[in-house]
Amino acid sequence: MKKEKLVYRYYRYEGEVLQAKREISFELKLSSRLLLDEICFSWNKEKLETAINSSIDTGNKEEFLKLSELYKHFVWE
């Protein structure tokens, strides 16, 4: 049986050069996630407090009771 030869030819790549991306560390991912969660929590709590104060000012008891039930999730000490 005749041995086969394998010949490689290299051609210059003419396309766009790809850049490798570095992996983001776990600590950075975790700290950014915690920071975003804290910002969202504070913003939602602030909006709910504003709505509760508005319902108190207008004297809407039903809306106040509904919003105060939602507010309990933000303050559970």
N, C-alpha and C positions, 0 to 999 in steps of 0.2 A: 504494500500500500504506500502510495506516495504521500510524503509529509506536506501539509498545507502551510503556507506562509501567510502571516497576517501583517498587513502594512497599514500604518496609521498615517494620515495626512492632516496636518493642522492648518486651518484657515483662520485668518483674522476675523473676529466678530465685528460685523458692520452695524449692528443695532445699537440701541440706547444702552448706556452703561447702567447697571443696577447697583444700588447702594445697599449695603447690609445695615439692618437696624439693630440697635442694641436692645436687649431685653430689659424692661423696667423691673426694678427690684421689688420684692414682695413688700418690704417696709414702706416704700414710696407709694405703692398701690393702696396699702392699708391706710396710711395716714391721709392720703387724698380722699379716700372713700369716707373716712370718719369726719373729715372736715366738711365735705359736701353734705353728709347726713346732718351734721350740727347746724349748718347754714339753713338747710331746708326745714329742720325742726323749728328753729327760731323764727323763720319767716312765717310758717304756718301758724305758730302760736301767736305771733304778733297780729296776723290778720284775724284770727279768731277772737282775740281780746278786743280788737277794734270793732268787730261785729257785735260782740256782747255789750260793749259800752254804748254802741249806737242803739241797740234794742232797749237798753235801760233808759237812754235819753228820750226815746220815742214812747216808752211805756208799753211795749209789745211783750206781754208776759209769755205767750206761747213760744215766740222765737227765742226769748231769753232762756227758757227751760230746755229747749232743744239744743241751743248752743252750749249751755252749761254742761249738758251731758257729754257733748263732744270734747269740751275742755278738760273733763276729768282724765282723759287719756294723756294729757300733757303735764298734769301735776298729780303724780301718784307717789306721795311721800309716806 
